[in-house]
Amino acid sequence: MELLQLKYFLTVARLEHMTRAADELGIAQPPLSQTIARLEEELGVPLFDRLGRNIRLNHFGRAYVQRVERIFEELEQGKRDLSDLAGGRQGQVGLAMDVATHLLPDLLSAFRKDHPGVHFLLSGHQVNTATSLAPQLARGTCDLYISSPPLQQPGITSVSLLTEDIWLVLPSTHLLARRSQIRLQEVAQEAFISMKPGHNWRELTDSFCQQAGFRPRIVFESDDPSTIRGLIKAEQGIAFGPAISGSRLADPAVIQMPISEPMCQRTIVLSWLTDRPLSMAAQQFRQFVIDYFARLSLA
């Protein structure tokens, strides 16, 4: 029995779908099915019930999952213990982040200047929602989670990092570009460029438009912020953008304009499991993130 077999088993048990598990693991489905079959043969019991093309974890599998998860928890605790012995100068930090991703390179490079022995496991999704990444925190596959809106779940501790205004982003050639501020209702007939449905940012900005009394006429949807910004520069529409973190992407072809009405803001939070001890490296990074955003809000 190998750890790789057990890792594959946990992924299949969580998804209860061979194809999706193979995609997540980055392997072909036949080898994954063979690995699970060999594990069941070695254990002498089936771990899944096969119903046509569907699989379901059975009572043997549910009992075994608890034991296997404990094995990986102990291995991760061992890594944290070694990191603590190294004074936080070495180790691994699991980080999930679904907001302000363009800040991530600066944030990580600044931390690793003084902690070059720390490496990161980064998690994210093309379509990000608080429910898509939060389970990673609950399973212990990441240590810290930066998100907006705040997580509202038991067993999770969160601290507010930053509350920032949300502004409109316009091409510099736009007729309204010389204004100092704008009421959102004034752009009710404009073409909007937005994230795809299901994304936290999309839900937030749609709610702003609803408060202003209209539904945005969206002509482009994308999961890539740089694509959205490129379309604005190409005069294909307008979009919403974060005032503080977005200001780092200064571009003379793009104008960021404050919204006077309604109040458009978001709060970014850092979360971790309340009862799960963090390694020294993760604790030091947690404090670094809090200090980093505090400086950002004062800039």
KEKE-3310 file (N, C-alpha, C; in steps of 0.2 Angstrom, whole numbers, plus 5000, padded with zeros to 4 digits):
npx = (5004:5003:5006:5002:4992:4983:4981:4974:4963:4956:4953:4944:4934:4930:4924:4917:4917:4924:4930:4930:4938:4950:4953:4956:4967:4976:4978:4975:4959:4958:4971:4968:4956:4961:4971:4962:4955:4965:4969:4957:4957:4968:4964:4953:4940:4926:4926:4918:4902:4896:4886:4880:4888:4890:4898:4898:4903:4904:4899:4911:4920:4917:4921:4935:4939:4940:4951:4961:4961:4966:4979:4985:4983:4992:5004:5004:5005:5017:5025:5023:5028:5041:5044:5042:5052:5062:5060:5051:5057:5058:5047:5030:5016:4999:4989:4974:4965:4954:4952:4958:4969:4980:4988:4995:5008:5017:5014:5018:5032:5037:5036:5044:5057:5062:5060:5065:5065:5053:5039:5025:5008:4997:4980:4966:4952:4944:4931:4926:4919:4913:4910:4916:4930:4931:4929:4941:4949:4942:4945:4958:4967:4972:4980:4977:4965:4960:4947:4932:4915:4916:4918:4905:4904:4904:4917:4927:4939:4940:4948:4946:4954:4954:4944:4937:4933:4923:4925:4920:4927:4934:4937:4949:4945:4932:4916:4913:4924:4931:4925:4924:4917:4903:4886:4880:4868:4868:4875:4867:4863:4875:4887:4893:4907:4911:4914:4911:4895:4892:4904:4911:4913:4906:4893:4893:4895:4883:4874:4876:4872:4858:4854:4855:4845:4844:4848:4863:4869:4877:4891:4902:4909:4921:4933:4946:4954:4964:4960:4948:4952:4959:4949:4942:4952:4951:4940:4928:4918:4913:4918:4918:4929:4942:4946:4958:4967:4966:4972:4985:4987:4990:4986:4987:4977:4966:4953:4949:4935:4927:4912:4898:4885:4875:4883:4897:4906:4918:4923:4938:4944:4954:4955:4955:4956:4948:4952:4962:4979:4992:5007:5023:5028:5016:5009:5018:5016:5003:5002:5010:5002:4991:4998:5003:4991:4986:4995:4993:4980:4983:4990)
npy = (4994:5011:5028:5036:5029:5030:5044:5045:5038:5045:5057:5051:5047:5059:5065:5056:5051:5045:5051:5065:5065:5059:5070:5080:5075:5075:5064:5049:5041:5026:5021:5026:5020:5007:5008:5010:4998:4989:4993:4990:4976:4973:4976:4968:4971:4979:4996:5005:5007:5001:5008:5006:5018:5026:5029:5026:5029:5016:5008:5002:5010:5023:5021:5018:5030:5039:5034:5035:5049:5053:5048:5057:5069:5068:5067:5080:5087:5083:5089:5103:5102:5101:5113:5122:5118:5124:5137:5143:5148:5139:5127:5124:5132:5132:5141:5148:5159:5170:5183:5199:5194:5199:5205:5195:5191:5201:5201:5188:5188:5198:5193:5181:5186:5187:5175:5163:5150:5145:5137:5138:5131:5135:5139:5140:5145:5145:5149:5157:5155:5158:5145:5136:5136:5136:5123:5117:5123:5118:5104:5105:5106:5118:5131:5145:5157:5169:5179:5186:5188:5188:5173:5163:5152:5139:5136:5142:5155:5172:5187:5204:5211:5222:5235:5241:5254:5251:5255:5263:5257:5265:5267:5279:5287:5289:5297:5301:5302:5313:5316:5319:5310:5299:5295:5278:5275:5283:5276:5266:5262:5258:5248:5233:5225:5210:5198:5180:5172:5166:5169:5177:5191:5195:5193:5202:5215:5215:5216:5229:5236:5233:5239:5252:5252:5246:5233:5226:5228:5217:5214:5207:5192:5186:5176:5181:5194:5202:5201:5207:5220:5223:5223:5235:5245:5243:5250:5243:5243:5246:5243:5236:5240:5237:5250:5252:5240:5239:5251:5249:5245:5255:5264:5274:5273:5269:5274:5276:5278:5286:5280:5289:5286:5271:5267:5258:5245:5233:5220:5212:5197:5187:5170:5155:5139:5137:5128:5121:5119:5130:5130:5136:5144:5146:5154:5165:5170:5173:5184:5192:5195:5202:5213:5218:5221:5231:5241:5243:5249:5261:5267)
npz = (5000:4996:4998:4987:4982:4992:4992:4980:4982:4992:4984:4975:4983:4989:4978:4971:4958:4945:4933:4935:4946:4941:4932:4941:4948:4937:4929:4918:4917:4916:4923:4936:4940:4940:4950:4961:4961:4964:4977:4984:4982:4989:5002:5003:5003:4995:4992:4986:4980:4964:4952:4938:4928:4939:4955:4972:4989:5000:5016:5020:5014:5019:5032:5030:5025:5035:5043:5034:5031:5043:5043:5033:5040:5051:5044:5039:5050:5055:5046:5049:5062:5060:5053:5063:5071:5064:5066:5058:5047:5037:5028:5023:5016:5014:5003:4999:4988:4982:4978:4972:4965:4958:4967:4973:4968:4973:4986:4990:4986:4994:5006:5005:5004:5017:5021:5013:5013:5014:5006:4995:4993:4981:4979:4969:4958:4942:4941:4955:4971:4987:4992:4985:4987:5001:5007:5005:5015:5026:5025:5028:5018:5014:5023:5025:5020:5009:5006:4999:4999:5018:5026:5033:5043:5055:5066:5059:5060:5056:5050:5047:5033:5024:5019:5004:4992:4978:4961:4945:4930:4916:4898:4893:4884:4885:4886:4898:4905:4911:4922:4940:4949:4949:4948:4949:4942:4931:4921:4916:4904:4897:4890:4898:4905:4912:4926:4925:4928:4944:4950:4964:4963:4952:4957:4967:4960:4952:4962:4965:4954:4954:4966:4961:4952:4940:4928:4923:4906:4899:4889:4887:4895:4907:4915:4917:4924:4917:4904:4904:4907:4896:4886:4890:4888:4874:4871:4872:4882:4899:4916:4933:4946:4959:4971:4979:4978:4964:4960:4958:4945:4936:4922:4908:4898:4904:4915:4932:4941:4955:4963:4967:4971:4972:4988:4985:4990:4996:5007:5012:5018:5029:5033:5044:5051:5066:5077:5072:5073:5067:5057:5062:5051:5044:5053:5054:5041:5041:5050:5043:5031:5037:5041:5029:5021:5030:5028:5014:5014:5020:5010)
capx = (5000:5007:5003:4999:4986:4978:4979:4970:4957:4953:4950:4938:4929:4927:4921:4912:4916:4931:4932:4932:4944:4956:4955:4959:4973:4980:4980:4970:4955:4960:4975:4965:4952:4965:4973:4957:4954:4971:4968:4951:4959:4973:4960:4949:4933:4925:4926:4913:4896:4896:4879:4881:4894:4891:4901:4896:4906:4899:4900:4918:4924:4917:4925:4942:4941:4942:4958:4966:4962:4970:4986:4988:4983:4998:5010:5005:5007:5024:5028:5022:5032:5048:5044:5042:5059:5066:5059:5047:5061:5057:5041:5025:5010:4994:4985:4968:4964:4949:4951:4964:4974:4986:4992:4998:5015:5020:5013:5022:5039:5039:5037:5050:5063:5065:5058:5066:5064:5045:5036:5018:5004:4992:4974:4961:4947:4942:4925:4927:4914:4915:4908:4921:4937:4931:4930:4949:4950:4939:4948:4965:4971:4975:4980:4974:4960:4959:4941:4927:4914:4918:4915:4900:4904:4906:4924:4932:4941:4942:4950:4946:4960:4953:4937:4939:4928:4923:4924:4920:4933:4932:4942:4951:4942:4925:4913:4912:4931:4934:4921:4927:4914:4898:4881:4879:4862:4870:4878:4863:4863:4882:4889:4897:4912:4910:4916:4905:4890:4894:4909:4909:4914:4900:4887:4893:4893:4876:4870:4877:4867:4851:4853:4854:4838:4845:4851:4868:4869:4884:4892:4908:4910:4927:4936:4952:4954:4968:4956:4943:4955:4961:4943:4941:4956:4949:4934:4922:4913:4915:4918:4919:4936:4943:4949:4964:4971:4966:4976:4992:4987:4989:4987:4984:4972:4960:4951:4945:4931:4923:4904:4895:4879:4875:4889:4900:4912:4919:4928:4942:4945:4958:4952:4959:4952:4949:4954:4968:4986:4995:5014:5026:5028:5009:5008:5021:5013:4996:5003:5013:4997:4988:5002:5003:4985:4986:4999:4990:4974:4985:4994)
capy = (5000:5017:5035:5039:5025:5033:5050:5044:5035:5051:5061:5048:5047:5065:5067:5050:5052:5043:5055:5071:5063:5059:5077:5084:5072:5075:5057:5046:5037:5019:5020:5028:5014:5001:5009:5009:4991:4986:4995:4986:4969:4972:4977:4962:4973:4985:5003:5009:5003:5003:5009:5009:5023:5030:5026:5029:5027:5012:5008:5000:5016:5028:5019:5019:5037:5042:5032:5038:5056:5054:5047:5063:5074:5067:5069:5087:5089:5082:5095:5109:5102:5102:5120:5125:5117:5128:5144:5147:5150:5134:5124:5124:5136:5131:5147:5149:5166:5171:5190:5203:5190:5203:5207:5189:5191:5206:5199:5182:5190:5202:5188:5176:5190:5186:5168:5160:5142:5143:5137:5139:5128:5140:5136:5145:5142:5150:5152:5157:5157:5156:5138:5132:5136:5135:5116:5116:5125:5113:5098:5105:5106:5124:5134:5151:5158:5176:5179:5191:5191:5184:5166:5163:5145:5138:5133:5146:5162:5177:5194:5209:5214:5228:5237:5246:5256:5249:5261:5261:5258:5267:5269:5286:5291:5289:5304:5303:5301:5319:5317:5317:5305:5297:5290:5272:5275:5287:5272:5261:5260:5257:5241:5231:5219:5207:5191:5176:5171:5162:5172:5182:5198:5196:5193:5209:5220:5214:5219:5237:5239:5232:5245:5258:5252:5243:5227:5228:5225:5214:5212:5202:5189:5183:5174:5184:5201:5206:5201:5213:5227:5224:5225:5242:5249:5243:5253:5238:5243:5248:5238:5238:5238:5239:5256:5252:5235:5241:5257:5247:5243:5262:5264:5280:5271:5267:5279:5273:5284:5285:5280:5293:5283:5269:5265:5252:5243:5226:5218:5206:5194:5181:5165:5149:5134:5139:5123:5117:5123:5132:5129:5143:5147:5149:5159:5171:5172:5176:5191:5196:5197:5207:5219:5220:5224:5237:5246:5245:5253:5268:5270)
capz = (5000:4995:5000:4981:4982:4997:4990:4974:4985:4995:4979:4972:4989:4989:4972:4969:4951:4942:4928:4938:4950:4936:4929:4946:4949:4931:4926:4914:4921:4917:4928:4942:4941:4942:4957:4966:4961:4967:4984:4986:4982:4995:5008:5004:5003:4991:4995:4983:4976:4957:4950:4931:4927:4945:4961:4979:4994:5004:5023:5021:5011:5024:5038:5029:5024:5042:5045:5029:5032:5049:5041:5030:5045:5054:5040:5038:5057:5055:5042:5054:5068:5057:5051:5070:5074:5060:5068:5053:5041:5032:5029:5018:5018:5009:5003:4994:4987:4977:4977:4971:4963:4955:4972:4975:4967:4977:4993:4991:4985:4999:5012:5004:5005:5023:5022:5007:5014:5014:4999:4995:4989:4980:4976:4966:4953:4937:4944:4962:4976:4994:4994:4980:4990:5008:5009:5006:5022:5031:5025:5030:5012:5014:5030:5025:5014:5008:5002:4999:5006:5023:5027:5038:5044:5062:5066:5055:5062:5051:5052:5041:5030:5020:5016:4999:4988:4971:4956:4938:4926:4909:4894:4894:4878:4886:4887:4906:4908:4914:4928:4946:4951:4945:4950:4945:4937:4925:4916:4916:4897:4895:4889:4904:4904:4919:4927:4923:4933:4949:4953:4970:4961:4948:4962:4971:4956:4950:4967:4965:4949:4957:4970:4957:4949:4933:4926:4918:4899:4899:4882:4888:4902:4907:4921:4917:4925:4912:4898:4905:4907:4889:4883:4892:4884:4867:4871:4871:4887:4905:4921:4940:4948:4966:4971:4982:4975:4957:4958:4956:4938:4933:4914:4905:4893:4908:4920:4938:4943:4961:4962:4973:4974:4979:4991:4983:4994:4998:5013:5011:5025:5030:5037:5045:5055:5073:5081:5069:5074:5061:5058:5063:5045:5042:5058:5052:5035:5043:5052:5037:5027:5040:5041:5022:5019:5034:5024:5008:5015:5021:5005)
cpx = (5004:5003:4999:4992:4980:4976:4973:4963:4953:4950:4944:4933:4926:4922:4915:4911:4923:4934:4934:4938:4950:4958:4958:4966:4978:4982:4974:4965:4956:4965:4972:4960:4956:4968:4968:4955:4959:4970:4962:4953:4964:4969:4955:4941:4932:4924:4920:4908:4896:4889:4879:4888:4895:4894:4898:4900:4902:4902:4908:4922:4923:4921:4933:4944:4943:4949:4963:4967:4966:4977:4989:4988:4990:5004:5010:5007:5014:5028:5028:5027:5040:5049:5045:5049:5064:5065:5055:5050:5060:5050:5036:5019:5005:4989:4980:4966:4959:4948:4958:4970:4981:4990:4996:5006:5019:5020:5018:5030:5041:5040:5043:5056:5066:5063:5059:5065:5057:5043:5029:5014:4998:4986:4969:4957:4946:4936:4925:4921:4916:4914:4913:4928:4936:4931:4937:4951:4948:4942:4955:4970:4974:4975:4976:4970:4959:4953:4937:4921:4916:4915:4911:4899:4907:4913:4929:4933:4943:4943:4949:4952:4960:4946:4939:4933:4928:4921:4922:4926:4931:4938:4943:4948:4934:4922:4913:4919:4933:4930:4925:4924:4907:4892:4880:4874:4863:4873:4874:4862:4870:4883:4894:4901:4912:4913:4910:4901:4893:4900:4907:4909:4908:4893:4887:4892:4886:4872:4870:4872:4860:4850:4852:4848:4839:4848:4857:4868:4876:4885:4898:4908:4917:4929:4943:4952:4958:4964:4951:4946:4957:4955:4941:4945:4954:4943:4928:4917:4917:4915:4918:4926:4937:4948:4956:4969:4971:4971:4983:4993:4986:4991:4983:4978:4966:4959:4947:4941:4927:4915:4901:4888:4877:4882:4891:4906:4912:4924:4931:4944:4950:4955:4956:4954:4953:4953:4960:4974:4989:5003:5017:5026:5021:5007:5011:5019:5007:4997:5006:5007:4993:4991:5002:4997:4984:4989:4996:4984:4976:4989:4990)
cpy = (5006:5023:5037:5035:5028:5040:5050:5042:5041:5056:5058:5048:5053:5067:5062:5050:5051:5048:5062:5070:5063:5066:5081:5082:5073:5069:5055:5042:5030:5018:5021:5022:5008:5002:5008:5002:4987:4987:4991:4979:4968:4972:4971:4964:4978:4991:5007:5004:5006:5003:5011:5012:5027:5026:5030:5025:5023:5012:5006:5007:5021:5027:5020:5026:5040:5041:5035:5046:5058:5053:5054:5069:5074:5068:5076:5090:5088:5087:5101:5108:5103:5109:5124:5124:5122:5135:5147:5149:5144:5131:5126:5128:5135:5138:5147:5156:5167:5179:5193:5199:5193:5205:5201:5189:5195:5204:5193:5184:5194:5198:5184:5180:5188:5178:5164:5152:5140:5143:5136:5134:5132:5136:5141:5141:5147:5153:5151:5159:5155:5149:5134:5131:5134:5128:5114:5118:5120:5107:5098:5105:5113:5127:5140:5153:5165:5176:5186:5189:5186:5178:5166:5155:5144:5134:5136:5153:5166:5184:5198:5212:5221:5229:5243:5248:5252:5254:5258:5262:5259:5268:5277:5290:5292:5296:5306:5303:5307:5320:5316:5311:5304:5293:5284:5272:5278:5282:5266:5258:5258:5249:5239:5225:5216:5200:5187:5174:5166:5164:5177:5189:5199:5197:5200:5215:5220:5217:5227:5239:5238:5237:5251:5258:5249:5236:5228:5225:5223:5211:5207:5199:5185:5181:5178:5191:5205:5206:5207:5219:5228:5226:5232:5246:5249:5246:5249:5238:5246:5242:5241:5236:5240:5245:5256:5247:5237:5246:5255:5245:5250:5261:5270:5279:5270:5272:5275:5279:5282:5285:5284:5290:5277:5268:5258:5250:5235:5225:5212:5204:5188:5176:5159:5145:5136:5134:5119:5122:5124:5131:5136:5147:5150:5154:5166:5174:5176:5183:5195:5199:5202:5213:5222:5224:5231:5243:5248:5250:5260:5271:5275)
cpz = (5000:4996:4993:4980:4986:4995:4984:4977:4988:4990:4976:4977:4989:4984:4970:4962:4948:4937:4931:4943:4946:4934:4935:4948:4943:4929:4922:4919:4922:4923:4935:4944:4943:4948:4962:4967:4965:4975:4987:4987:4988:5001:5009:5004:4998:4995:4992:4980:4969:4955:4943:4931:4934:4950:4967:4984:4999:5011:5024:5019:5016:5030:5037:5027:5030:5044:5040:5030:5038:5048:5038:5035:5049:5050:5039:5045:5058:5051:5046:5059:5066:5056:5058:5072:5070:5061:5062:5047:5035:5033:5023:5021:5012:5009:4997:4994:4981:4975:4976:4969:4960:4960:4975:4974:4972:4984:4995:4991:4991:5005:5011:5004:5012:5025:5016:5007:5014:5007:5000:4990:4988:4977:4974:4961:4948:4939:4952:4966:4982:4996:4990:4984:4998:5010:5009:5013:5027:5031:5027:5024:5011:5021:5030:5019:5014:5003:5003:4996:5011:5023:5033:5040:5051:5061:5062:5059:5056:5054:5046:5039:5027:5018:5011:4995:4981:4966:4950:4935:4918:4905:4894:4889:4879:4888:4894:4909:4912:4920:4934:4950:4947:4949:4946:4940:4931:4919:4915:4909:4894:4894:4895:4902:4911:4920:4925:4929:4938:4953:4959:4967:4956:4952:4965:4966:4953:4955:4967:4960:4951:4961:4967:4952:4942:4933:4921:4911:4898:4892:4882:4895:4901:4914:4922:4918:4920:4906:4898:4905:4900:4885:4884:4888:4877:4866:4869:4877:4894:4910:4928:4942:4955:4966:4973:4978:4967:4955:4956:4949:4934:4926:4912:4900:4897:4914:4926:4941:4950:4959:4968:4976:4969:4982:4989:4986:4994:5003:5011:5017:5024:5035:5038:5050:5062:5077:5078:5070:5068:5063:5060:5057:5043:5047:5056:5046:5036:5045:5047:5033:5030:5040:5034:5020:5023:5030:5018:5009:5017:5016:5001)
residu = (MET:GLU:LEU:LEU:GLN:LEU:LYS:TYR:PHE:LEU:THR:VAL:ALA:ARG:LEU:GLU:HIS:MET:THR:ARG:ALA:ALA:ASP:GLU:LEU:GLY:ILE:ALA:GLN:PRO:PRO:LEU:SER:GLN:THR:ILE:ALA:ARG:LEU:GLU:GLU:GLU:LEU:GLY:VAL:PRO:LEU:PHE:ASP:ARG:LEU:GLY:ARG:ASN:ILE:ARG:LEU:ASN:HIS:PHE:GLY:ARG:ALA:TYR:VAL:GLN:ARG:VAL:GLU:ARG:ILE:PHE:GLU:GLU:LEU:GLU:GLN:GLY:LYS:ARG:ASP:LEU:SER:ASP:LEU:ALA:GLY:GLY:ARG:GLN:GLY:GLN:VAL:GLY:LEU:ALA:MET:ASP:VAL:ALA:THR:HIS:LEU:LEU:PRO:ASP:LEU:LEU:SER:ALA:PHE:ARG:LYS:ASP:HIS:PRO:GLY:VAL:HIS:PHE:LEU:LEU:SER:GLY:HIS:GLN:VAL:ASN:THR:ALA:THR:SER:LEU:ALA:PRO:GLN:LEU:ALA:ARG:GLY:THR:CYS:ASP:LEU:TYR:ILE:SER:SER:PRO:PRO:LEU:GLN:GLN:PRO:GLY:ILE:THR:SER:VAL:SER:LEU:LEU:THR:GLU:ASP:ILE:TRP:LEU:VAL:LEU:PRO:SER:THR:HIS:LEU:LEU:ALA:ARG:ARG:SER:GLN:ILE:ARG:LEU:GLN:GLU:VAL:ALA:GLN:GLU:ALA:PHE:ILE:SER:MET:LYS:PRO:GLY:HIS:ASN:TRP:ARG:GLU:LEU:THR:ASP:SER:PHE:CYS:GLN:GLN:ALA:GLY:PHE:ARG:PRO:ARG:ILE:VAL:PHE:GLU:SER:ASP:ASP:PRO:SER:THR:ILE:ARG:GLY:LEU:ILE:LYS:ALA:GLU:GLN:GLY:ILE:ALA:PHE:GLY:PRO:ALA:ILE:SER:GLY:SER:ARG:LEU:ALA:ASP:PRO:ALA:VAL:ILE:GLN:MET:PRO:ILE:SER:GLU:PRO:MET:CYS:GLN:ARG:THR:ILE:VAL:LEU:SER:TRP:LEU:THR:ASP:ARG:PRO:LEU:SER:MET:ALA:ALA:GLN:GLN:PHE:ARG:GLN:PHE:VAL:ILE:ASP:TYR:PHE:ALA:ARG:LEU:SER:LEU:ALA)
# end
